[in-house]
């Protein structure tokens, strides 16, 4: 079982979103909204494929948009890890 994070209301949803390539903040916001009965966010989520399905060029472009440092020397796996940590 993952370590409990106090600011995340729905750990399973958060982890599933992170696995799909969502950033930490966005995944936390969606997970917390879905856990709140007063809110009714969409279950559908985004339509972007997971980062593993992206080409290295597409990952590089996204890393450029987010100003990931050292991106030009990264492998595809390193780019994915860097994007997920944003």
C-alpha positions in Angstrom: 0.0 0.0 0.0 1.4 3.4 -0.9 2.4 5.9 1.8 -0.7 8.0 2.8 -0.5 11.5 1.5 -2.6 13.9 3.7 -3.6 16.2 0.9 -4.9 13.4 -1.4 -8.4 12.4 -0.6 -8.6 9.4 -3.1 -5.2 7.7 -3.4 -6.3 5.1 -6.0 -7.6 7.8 -8.4 -4.5 9.9 -7.8 -2.1 7.0 -8.6 -4.1 6.0 -11.7 -4.0 9.5 -13.0 -0.2 9.7 -12.4 0.2 6.4 -14.2 -1.6 8.0 -17.2 0.8 10.9 -17.3 -1.0 13.6 -15.3 1.1 15.9 -13.3 1.1 15.8 -9.5 -1.0 18.9 -9.0 -3.6 18.1 -11.7 -3.9 14.5 -10.5 -4.4 15.7 -6.9 -7.1 18.2 -7.9 -9.0 15.6 -9.9 -8.7 12.9 -7.2 -9.8 15.3 -4.5 -12.7 16.6 -6.5 -14.0 13.1 -7.2 -13.7 12.3 -3.5 -15.9 15.3 -2.6 -19.6 14.5 -2.6 -20.4 18.2 -3.2 -18.6 18.2 -6.5 -19.4 16.2 -9.6 -16.3 16.1 -11.9 -16.3 14.0 -15.0 -15.1 10.4 -14.6 -14.0 10.5 -18.2 -10.8 12.5 -17.8 -8.5 13.5 -20.6 -8.1 11.7 -23.9 -4.3 11.9 -24.2 -2.6 8.5 -24.4 -0.1 7.6 -21.7 3.4 8.9 -22.2 4.7 5.5 -23.0 2.7 5.6 -26.3 4.1 9.0 -27.2 7.1 9.3 -29.6 10.3 10.7 -28.2 9.9 13.8 -30.4 6.5 14.4 -28.9 7.9 13.9 -25.4 10.7 16.3 -26.2 8.2 18.9 -27.4 6.2 18.6 -24.2 9.4 18.8 -22.1 10.3 22.0 -24.0 6.9 23.5 -23.3 7.4 22.7 -19.6 11.1 23.9 -19.7 12.4 20.6 -18.4 16.2 21.1 -17.7 18.6 18.6 -19.4 15.9 17.3 -21.8 18.2 17.1 -24.8 20.3 14.4 -23.2 17.4 12.3 -21.8 16.3 9.0 -23.0 12.6 8.4 -23.7 12.2 6.8 -20.2 14.0 9.7 -18.6 11.7 12.2 -20.4 8.7 10.3 -19.1 10.0 10.4 -15.6 10.8 14.1 -15.8 7.4 15.0 -17.3 5.6 13.0 -14.6 7.5 14.8 -11.9 6.3 18.2 -13.1 
